[in-house]
Amino acid sequence: MTGQSAYIKADRFAARLALRRFADRAVVGYRGAWSAIKSPPVNVGETPVTAAPLAPSVLDALARYDTPTICNAMEVVAPERRLIGYTTKPLVCPFPDLPPMVGYARTVTIRSVVQSGLPAAEQAKRRIDYYEYVGTGLGPRITVIQDIDGPDAGYGAFWGEVQSSVHKALGCLGVITDGSIRDIPQWAPGFQALAGSIGPSHAWVHAESFGGEVRVAGMTVRSDDLIHADRHGAIVIPIDIAAKLPDACELCGRRETPILEIARAKDFSLDKLKDALKRSAEIH
């Protein structure tokens, strides 16, 4: 058996084992995730498992808006974050029709151009530890993966048919990565993806670390950060202002309405646009 074949076999074995371990606890969706983590806190390795700080109704409300609208609302609620906390580089979204996702970050770094230096048994153990980390904690979850291969980022895909299915079963809503993904036709239905590229091979891809700070497409993310994402990109939402954003989204919409109405009107004129801009500025 070649080294690559052994890697594939070990990876599929770890995936099956993770699915068996988490089959009865895996959840997808805000209310399901909330109910699944009401049990007393426990520890998985170094990762504390605690109750979510936000009610599922807040996550539901945030998910009703697209990510650009959330960014607009952030400028109202937290203007000091106008230049930080969101993706600033383009990402590929193979499933643009999926709705926005809102969840807590599970952070990972990967490499693919070099083989893991760990023995096969230790690689398998680390893979299970990774699944333990991804499948527990605040929920629902979004996996945020930084490819640390520098100019070779995306050389090998961590994500495909197997990993999208496993992570969906573990309670994740999707992935945001500057690495590559593959197996698009076989991808887990409903599992969102924002990726740096699409490619054919996984090369020597492996998780280098997890649970730390990552930076993906210009967005810095820490484990358990609240993330909002859709086809446009992603943004980190500070927990202490999350509940204020839906009202701010509505305010942004009301301010845009008079401008859009006159811009789309058959009797549009510059004078009417000036009036609409004035009325928009008076909406608070």
C-alpha positions, 0 to 999 in steps of 0.5 A, spaced: 500 500 500 502 506 498 503 512 503 498 516 499 493 510 499 494 509 507 493 516 508 486 515 504 484 509 508 486 512 515 482 518 513 476 515 511 476 510 517 477 516 522 471 519 518 467 513 519 469 513 527 467 520 528 460 519 525 459 513 529 461 517 535 457 523 534 451 521 530 446 522 536 448 529 537 449 532 530 445 538 529 444 542 523 440 549 524 440 554 530 434 551 534 437 544 534 444 546 535 441 550 541 437 544 544 443 540 543 448 544 548 444 545 554 447 539 558 452 541 563 459 544 561 464 538 559 471 538 557 474 535 550 482 536 551 483 543 552 476 545 549 471 547 554 464 546 552 459 551 554 452 553 553 451 558 547 451 566 549 446 568 544 439 565 544 437 561 537 432 567 536 438 572 535 441 567 530 435 566 526 434 574 526 441 575 523 440 569 518 434 573 515 439 578 512 445 577 507 452 579 509 452 585 505 446 588 509 450 585 516 456 589 514 452 595 513 448 594 520 455 593 523 457 600 520 451 603 524 452 599 531 460 599 531 462 604 526 469 603 529 469 596 525 468 599 518 475 597 516 476 590 520 472 583 521 470 581 514 473 578 508 476 582 503 479 578 498 475 574 493 472 567 495 469 562 490 462 560 492 459 554 488 453 554 492 450 561 491 443 560 492 444 557 499 441 562 505 446 566 509 449 561 515 450 564 522 454 560 527 460 559 531 467 558 529 471 552 529 478 554 527 483 550 523 490 551 519 492 546 514 498 544 509 498 540 503 505 541 500 509 537 505 507 530 508 505 530 516 511 528 520 507 524 525 507 516 525 500 513 522 497 512 529 498 519 531 495 522 525 489 518 526 489 520 533 490 527 531 484 526 526 479 524 531 481 529 536 480 534 530 473 531 529 472 532 537 473 539 537 469 540 531 463 536 533 463 539 540 462 546 543 458 552 541 453 551 536 451 551 530 458 551 528 462 554 521 469 551 520 474 556 518 480 553 515 487 557 513 491 554 508 498 556 511 502 553 505 503 561 503 504 561 495 502 554 494 495 555 498 490 551 495 495 546 492 491 540 496 484 540 498 482 538 505 474 539 503 470 534 498 465 529 498 467 526 505 469 532 509 463 536 507 458 530 509 462 528 516 462 536 518 455 536 516 453 530 521 458 533 526 453 540 526 457 544 522 453 549 517 459 550 512 466 552 511 470 558 510 477 557 507 482 560 503 484 553 501 481 549 495 475 544 495 473 539 490 468 534 489 462 539 488 457 534 485 458 530 490 458 535 496 453 534 502 447 538 500 445 544 504 453 545 506 455 552 504 462 553 502 467 559 501 473 557 498 480 560 495 479 555 489 477 549 486 482 543 485 482 536 483 487 533 488 488 533 496 496 532 495 498 531 502 493 535 506 492 535 513 490 539 519 496 542 522 493 545 528 486 547 531 483 552 536 487 558 535 487 564 531 486 564 523 486 569 518 482 567 512 481 572 506 483 578 510 478 576 516 481 574 523 477 569 526 478 566 533 475 559 536 468 561 538 467 567 534 460 568 531 460 568 524 455 571 518 457 568 511 453 568 504 455 568 497 459 575 498 463 573 504 463 573 511 464 577 517 465 576 525 460 579 529 462 581 536 457 577 541 455 583 545 452 587 539 449 581 535 442 582 538 442 590 536 444 588 528 437 586 526 434 593 528 440 596 524 439 592 518 431 594 518 434 601 519 439 601 513 433 598 509 428 604 511 434 609 509 435 605 502 427 605 500 426 612 498 433 612 494 431 605 490 424 608 489 426 614 485 431 610 482 427 605 479 421 610 477 419 611 470 419 619 472 426 619 475 429 626 475 436 629 479 431 633 483 427 627 485 434 624 487 436 630 491 429 630 495 430 622 496 437 623 499 434 628 503 429 624 506 433 618 507 438 622 511 432 624 516 430 617 517 433 614 524 
